[in-house]
Amino acid sequence: MAAIPFTGTAEEALAAVAEVLGEATGAVIKERSAESVRAVFTTRFFRFKDDVIFAVDQANKMLHFRSASRVGHSDLGANRKRLETLLPQISARL
């Protein structure tokens, strides 16, 4: 999945990310810095934990992201589906 362009400041982009993650079911923001927001999603049924990070590239005005399961070989597309849900919400706030 491609990075998301943003037009404001890095701080504004990360604020949008934090706002969307704060509203997302199962998400807990673990760390927020001037360059990134890190969160953990816990699945409802099996309580699996997935790590999500959004990082800004201020020079190129791009928001990069990654979502990965902590255990197992396959998540059956869960991380991709999660990002496909979150990214439009984040983009709308940038």
N, C-alpha and C positions, 0 to 999 in steps of 0.2 A: 504494500500500500504506500502511496506517495505521501510525502510530507505536506503539511498544510501551510500555505502562505498567510502572512498576517501583515497588517498595515500600521498598527500602532507601535507601542513600545513592547519590549520583552515582558515588562511587569504587567502590562494590560493583557497580553496573550496568556501568561501564566495565571492571572486572576480569572480569566474566562475558563481555563482548564479546571482550576480549583473549584469554581462555582458549579460546573457540570459534574465533576467527580463528587462533590459534596451532596448532590441531589441523587446520585446513582445508587441503586439498590446493591447492598453488599460491599460498598467501597469505604475504605478508611484511608485518608491521606496520612502518610507516615512521615513525609519530609517535604519541605518546600524551601527552595533557595532562589536566588536571583536568576539561576539558569535552568531549573527544572522543578517538576512536581512528581513525587513518587507516591504511589498508592498500592494498596493490597485489596483485591476483591476476594471475598469468600463465597463459594457457591452454596446455595441453599441446602441441597440434599446431602451431598457427601462432604461438605465443608472443606473442599479443596481450596487452596490459596493460589491466586494468580497475581504476579507482580506486573504493574503497569508504570511506565515512566513516560513523561512528556518533557522534552528538552527544547529550548529555543536556540536558534542560530541567528543571533541579532544581525550579523553582517549580511546575511542573505535573506533575512526576514522570513524564515521558515520555522515551522513547529514540527519537530520530529517526535516519533512515539514508538513504543514497543510494549507488547503485552505477551507474557509467557507464563506457562504453568510451572509450578515448582516441582511437580512429580509426574511420572508417567511418560509414555512415548507419544501419545496422541491425546489431544483434548477434544477431538471430534469437531474442530472448527469453532469452539467456544470463544477463544480469544479474538479471532477475526470477527465473529458476529458481534462481540462486545464493542470492538472498535468501530464497526460499521454503524452501530447505534450511537456511540458517543461522538464521533467525528462531525456529523452534521450539526449536532447541538453546539459543539465548540465553534465550528465555522460560523454559525449564525451569530455568535457573540463577538467575533473578532473584528 
